[in-house]
Amino acid sequence: MSQGQIQASVTHVKEYRVGKGSVYVYEIVITDRTRFFVVTFYDGVDEYAWSVGVNETEALTNAEELWDRYNAKDEESKRENPFRQALAKGGDES
């Protein structure tokens, strides 16, 4: 690696099949020093990044809160939160 270059690796860590799609967890490592996790939601058509965290559980929890803030209109839609469902299936401390 040349001076000034940044190298990153992205690893698909886990998939949670939930309600109407899938939640994916990715680990990103930048230049062997910075490590974080990104969670996405795939609805069968599009995949969108929702949040990041220092571990899988933090990323899922952050996404859960954002989903409720922007998508949950009532108690039923809060129960359908895909990130809450992923956490219930066992989001790990990575």
C-alpha positions as CSV (number, residue, x, y, z in Angstrom):
1,M,0.0,0.0,0.0
2,S,1.4,3.4,-1.0
3,Q,1.7,6.2,1.4
4,G,-1.5,8.1,1.7
5,Q,-3.7,5.3,0.4
6,I,-6.6,4.0,2.5
7,Q,-7.5,0.4,2.3
8,A,-10.9,-0.9,3.4
9,S,-12.5,-4.3,3.7
10,V,-16.2,-5.0,3.9
11,T,-17.4,-8.4,5.2
12,H,-21.0,-9.6,5.3
13,V,-21.3,-10.8,8.8
14,K,-24.9,-11.9,9.3
15,E,-28.4,-11.9,7.8
16,Y,-31.7,-11.8,9.7
17,R,-34.8,-12.8,7.8
18,V,-37.5,-10.6,9.2
19,G,-41.1,-9.7,8.3
20,K,-41.0,-8.2,4.8
21,G,-37.3,-8.5,4.1
22,S,-33.9,-9.0,5.5
23,V,-31.5,-7.1,7.8
24,Y,-27.9,-7.4,6.9
25,V,-24.9,-6.7,9.1
26,Y,-21.6,-5.7,7.6
27,E,-18.2,-5.3,9.3
28,I,-16.0,-2.5,7.8
29,V,-12.3,-2.3,8.6
30,I,-10.3,0.7,7.3
31,T,-6.6,0.4,7.1
32,D,-6.5,-2.3,9.8
33,R,-7.2,0.3,12.6
34,T,-10.8,1.5,12.3
35,R,-13.6,-1.1,12.7
36,F,-17.3,-0.5,12.7
37,F,-20.5,-2.3,11.8
38,V,-23.2,-1.1,9.3
39,V,-26.8,-2.5,9.3
40,T,-29.0,-2.4,6.2
41,F,-32.6,-3.3,5.4
42,Y,-33.4,-5.1,2.1
43,D,-37.1,-5.1,1.2
44,G,-36.8,-7.4,-1.8
45,V,-36.1,-4.6,-4.2
46,D,-33.7,-2.1,-2.6
47,E,-31.2,-2.2,0.2
48,Y,-30.6,0.8,2.4
49,A,-28.0,1.5,5.1
50,W,-29.7,2.5,8.3
51,S,-27.1,2.8,11.0
52,V,-23.5,2.2,12.2
53,G,-22.1,1.1,15.5
54,V,-18.9,0.0,17.2
55,N,-20.5,-3.5,17.4
56,E,-23.4,-5.3,15.9
57,T,-25.8,-4.7,18.8
58,E,-25.1,-1.0,18.8
59,A,-25.7,-0.7,15.1
60,L,-28.9,-2.6,15.3
61,T,-30.2,-0.6,18.3
62,N,-29.4,2.7,16.5
63,A,-31.2,1.5,13.4
64,E,-34.2,0.3,15.5
65,E,-34.5,3.8,17.0
66,L,-34.2,5.5,13.6
67,W,-36.8,3.2,12.1
68,D,-39.3,4.1,14.8
69,R,-38.6,7.8,14.4
70,Y,-39.2,7.8,10.7
71,N,-41.5,4.9,10.0
72,A,-43.5,3.8,13.1
73,K,-47.0,5.4,13.0
74,D,-48.6,3.2,15.6
75,E,-47.9,0.2,17.9
76,E,-48.3,-2.3,15.1
77,S,-45.7,-0.7,12.9
78,K,-43.4,-0.5,15.9
79,R,-43.7,-4.3,16.3
80,E,-42.9,-4.7,12.6
81,N,-39.6,-2.8,13.0
82,P,-37.2,-5.1,11.2
83,F,-34.3,-4.1,13.4
84,R,-36.2,-4.8,16.6
85,Q,-37.0,-8.2,15.1
86,A,-33.3,-8.8,14.3
87,L,-32.4,-7.9,17.9
88,A,-35.0,-10.3,19.2
89,K,-33.4,-13.0,17.1
90,G,-30.1,-12.5,18.8
91,G,-28.1,-9.5,17.8
92,D,-24.6,-10.3,19.1
93,E,-22.0,-8.2,20.8
94,S,-19.3,-8.5,18.1
